[in-house]
Amino acid sequence: PRALRTSVGRPHGCALLFDKTAAADAVETLRRNLSERGFDLSVSELSELSCSLVGAQDLCELLASLHVTGDDLVVVVGNYETLSVASFACAAWCDGVSLAQVPTSPLAAILAGPAPRALDLPGAPYMIGQEGSARFSAVDTELFGCAPDDEPMLQARAAMVKAAMCDSEKAFGELWDSADDLVSGSPSALVARIQAAVKSCGKTVSASSAAVRQSVEYGRSFSRALLSVAAGVVPRSVAMADGMRFAARLAA
């Protein structure tokens, strides 16, 4: 809250929004601390937001009902899809309102800031691409609530591999060297690799070369194709791993 107060100058309004993945004690801590910093706080739980233009419209309508303006702050606590919708909506609202993200999953911690999920159109998923608009991303690994071998963590590891592969041989080598610590559940290794993955992903999406920027799709197209015929049978982490492996073989 101290950093957020400085970012907007004199505190104005603040909308604290959270989805069903947010822990109640974390939301209460944020509510209390933001209030103590002088923000005029509005707290609202988000209904199930579809990762689409409809979901972005629903969020904009909520911001309107809370009387959020461009001088205010929006803090969103949620998963990758929720934070992606918030990134799109806040970039457009009042020509841009300051957004602070608090991810509740390791995948959201890596991707929501630099590479939000593209929004869906009816019959055309992942078609509305976007640049990340969040000014802040506050990552607390205790909010993830998953073991090293749980599916959310496996998806995050796949995202780490993709980010490193798109960055450089050095980035992939550093990830390889820390693999055992990640698998063992080392908190310090997890934090270090999330930070590295965010940096790698940010370098990719902000590159001057169009070919480098497009590499953010590495493995995604094949994983979506696999899931279209094996949804509910194959975990998303496995689909992403196989998608990257197939793409790498074609590239070689």
Secondary structure, DSSP 8 states (H G I E B T S, - for coil): -HHHHHHTSS--EEEEEE-TTS-HHHHHHHHHHHHHTT-EEEEEE-----SBHHHHHHHHHHHHHTT--TTSEEEEEE-HHHHHHHHHHHHHGGG--EEEEEESSHHHHHHTTTS---EEETTEEEEE------SEE---GGGT---TTSHHHHHHHHHHHHHHHHH-HHHHHHHHHTHHHHHHT-HHHHHHHHHHHHHHHHHHHT-S-HHHHHGGGTTHHHHHHHHHHHTTTS-HHHHHHHHHHHHHHHH-
